[in-house]
Every structure is written in structure tokens, then in C-alpha cells.
């Protein structure tokens, strides 16, 4: 089946540092979504990307849709303690029906 | 407003019980999803409803029974569950505005099967 690989799997960073994580696929997708999930809560949509090469920001977050349409990265600038959580990428898979495939997740821990 | 609501927030049930999870959205989205999520894992798709019709069943055991009474409401009926079914159950809806597809999640129901 389709798979999305996220890296790194987990990371510890100091408060104030910038963070970068990425998501790669072996197939082309035209919609890439980034979510953040806190423990016991539902994923919250951070950024949606629809055009290859597109760079989109949401506050301290910036995401890019790779030009090959097989990858995306998410940057967080000046991290703060509330950035702690799991970040998932997801793509829309269309084959008669519409479903989303999720990446394996990047767990972020911020040291104050 | 991009809100998907789920009730209850927490549910504890025995293996012989029958219970239901409820999901609601009033954003006019015509596709709704049920996911199961285990700790530290990505959400795992269970069912998709499109225009109130079941379009995807990811080989989910029959002890899980979805229902979509109308375009705003999605239920998941539970019967004779097993302890390994304990998980966070997430509902989501899909917004298709032109070429822009976006999926929004509810807060989830934490299910514990004893």
C-alpha cells in the first residue's frame, strides 16, 4: 500500500530553536496536509498545500510542497514549549474514492 | 467555523455491552470519516461516507457498525468489542472547496474495553 515516511521520528530541541521535519512518498500526490496532535486530542490542521513548489506560512510555521510532488517539509521557527506534540503529514489519495494517507509522525519535545 | 464535535469524550465498556459514538459537523461537508488511532501511531482509516452512502470499509470487523443518518451526523455502533479495540476513535469531515481538499478532525472519543 501507499506509505508516507516522516523524518526524524522524534526530536528534542531547546526552546527558541528552529525545527525542520519532512515527509516523503514514492508516489505523486497533489494535496499535502500537515497536522499537529496533542496527547488524547484530535489532529489539528496546520497547513494545506495544493501546488507543487508552493510555500505557505501560518504564524511561526512554514511548509513547502516539493516540486516533484513526492515530498513536503515543515519548519517551525523559534520553538516554544506548546509546540510539543506529534506532527503528521497526510496526502489525499484519489482512486475512485477519496481517502487520506498519513505519515508515520514526528514527535517533538521542547526543552525549556 | 471548522468544528467537528464528538461525543462522548471518554467511554468505558464491557465486552458484552452495546454503545454508540456520535460525530457531528455543520460545515456542509459531504464526506465523513471514522478513524481508529493507537498510541503513538497515525490514524488508521475505518470507514468513509460520501453523500450519506458508505464508500469505503477498510475491512473493519462487523462488531463496528457505522451509520450516517444525515449529512451532518455520523454514528459508530459498537457491540461485543475486544480489549484490543481500546483506542482513540476519531471522526473527520472533508471540505472540497474547488481544488482545495481539506480534512478536519474532531477531538476524538477515548474508548476503553474491559
Interface residues (C-beta under 8 A of the other chain):
Chain A: X31 X33 X35 X40 X41 X42 X43 X44 X45 X48 X50 X86 X88 X90 X92 X97 X98 X99 X100 X102 X103 X104 X105 X107
Chain B: X2 X4 X6 X31 X33 X40 X41 X42 X43 X45 X48 X50 X55 X56 X88 X90 X92 X94 X99 X100 X101 X102 X103 X104 X105 X106 X107 X108 X110
